[in-house]
Amino acid sequence: MRYHYSPLGNLIAVHARDGQRARQYSYDSAHRMVAHRVRSGPQHSYRYEDDRPGARVVEHHNEEGLSYTFTYQDAL
């Protein structure tokens, strides 16, 4: 496996031994992963609760129509 990073240090691609891209990643301006794709698989997209650092994922969708919503409870 070969790992490729953006100039900002974000992992943007993983290539298999055969040279084919195995995974691809996209990030927003806050360096949060907003999408990824596995070779020959659907793209997965993520939405965060807000723009602050450390914001949590609240939605995950993929191109096959699967959708997940996440809710969080504050610490007791």
N, C-alpha and C positions, 0 to 999 in steps of 0.2 A: 504494500500500500504506500502511496505517496500522498502527502498532505500539503495543501496549498493555502496560503494565508494572504489576506489583503495587506496593503501597506499599513493599515491601522491595527493589524494583528488578529483580525477575525478569520476563523476557518471558513474558507469559501468553497473548497472542493476536496474530494478524496478520490484518487484514481487507483484502480486495481492494478495488479501486476501486468495484466494484458494491455494497460494503457487507457482502458475505457474509464470514463467518469463513473464512479460508483455512487457518489452523493454530491449534491450541490446545495449551498446555503446562501441566503440573502439576509441582510441586516438593515435596520433603520439607522437614523443619524445618532441614536443613543447606543448603538452597538448591540441592540437586542435582535435575536434571530426572529425574523418575521415570516420566513418561508424556507422550506427545504424539500428536496426531491431525491428519491432513491432511484437508481438506474431503472429505467422502464417502468417506474411506478408513478402514482399520482403525486401532484404537488400538495404539500401540506402548508397551510397558512395559519399564522397566530396573530391574535389581537390582545393588547395589553390594557389594563385597567385605566392607565393614564400615562403621561409622558415623564414622570419623575424616575430617577434612577431607582432600581429595585422594584419597579412595578411588576405585578404578577400577571400571568397569562389568564385571560378571562374567556377566550374563545379559541377553538382550534377547528379548522375546516379542511377538507381535502376535496380534490377534483372529482372523486367518486360520489360526492354528496353526503359523506359522513360529517357530522357536526357535533362538537362537544362544547358545553358551557361549564365553566368552573366558578364556584363560589367559595369564599374563604370566611372562616370565623376568626375573630380577634382572639388573642391569647386570653386565657382566663386569669 
